[in-house]
Amino acid sequence: MKNVNSINELIKRFEEIVLEESNLIRNGSIVALKHVATGKYLSSIKNLCYTTG
């Protein structure tokens, strides 16, 4: 991410992005997060499997 010089600034930018995008995630939406270091996924649905490629 460009123009981020501190952890506080990074957190502020993250919060801004989440606020902007929060209207896209509604009750019942399927959400998956990918852990950068391990490449594993955390999903809002049980038994949802992803293959990396």
Summary of the structure (lengths in Angstrom):
residues: 53
radius of gyration: 14.3
end to end distance: 24.0
largest distance: 39.4
contacts: 73
relative contact order: 0.12
helix: 34%
strand: 11%
